[in-house]
Amino acid sequence: MRSLAAAALAAFLTLYSATARADGPVIIKFSHVVAENTPKGQGARLFQLLVAERLKGRVKVEVYPNSDLHGDSREMEALMMGEVQMLAPSLSKFAPYTPKLQVFDLPFLFPDQAALDRFQASPEGRGLLESMRDRGILGLAYWHNGMKQLSANRPLRRPEDVRGLKFRIQPSPVLEAQFRAMGAATLRMPFSEVYQALQAGVVDGAENPWSNFYTQQLHEVQRHVTETNHGVLDYMVVVNTRFWDGLPADVRAEMTAIMAEVTQKVNASAQALNQAHRNQLVASGGIAITTLAPEEMAAWREAMRPVWKRFEPDVGSSVLRAAQEASQQESRTH
Ligand code: LMR
């Protein structure tokens, strides 16, 4: 009964926000949790700028970075309730809405962003954008951040080195299993709490791309990062389906075109931004970076890979096969 009432209220709010402002612009609140000088932060601002230029007076985008409006534990609910209209959560945060998206968390599946691009452009990858329609969530695009690295207060050269440590993770069963497979403990935690948790010793380590590490001043609270590149951190830009379908068709078409343009720019510059942030972490002098020899990397791969088997039924064999094909194409060309 309660959920019926909540659904009716959500339907009313989303329709109201799209249609009842016939006299003024449609407002799109775009909420996210990271800093402005990250791939996602820059993408949100570019989207805002292009919409202001091309849909002046019809649509206005308001960007709320740094968990200022909603943290990641609340933002999906806010989207479904029509309190915000656009988000770009990391793909690891969608497990409660569709188990298939867990494919992106499988460790050592995608070797780099080119493999991700190929998978995301495949029919299976495009299909995942639509996989939450029955929950009222529609994916418009994938945005890259970068490959994940592992941080701690001691050097992590071999998988055994994480044994007994506790890592902050995003709310993903795959990530939980990945650390457990190596004998480490995990704690699910919103992004905005990670710095303090590391500082207070509530957790011993974390995983994220360089850009998130640097912009969250990781070097103040962690002494080591190992360049494992063991997984990807990517985003899906999502809207509330009812809100989106309620927009005038020409507005939706223009925003679709703008989103494609922004996506191209975000994805073309994410790697360089991560590299720049890696360099800035090194320059800070506060953190030592451990790079791995190929045989050391193989040990990490071997320690984490058993996780795949457990999650294959959730992800589905056709999605996993398409992801593997996209990844293997890369190794064939090298
Ligand atoms: C995290 O929680 O570590 C990331 O998903 C944050 C982000 O949005 O990049």
Residues whose N, C-alpha, C, O or C-beta is under 5 A from the ligand:
A	BS01	LMR	V33 V34 A88 S90 Q170 F191 E207
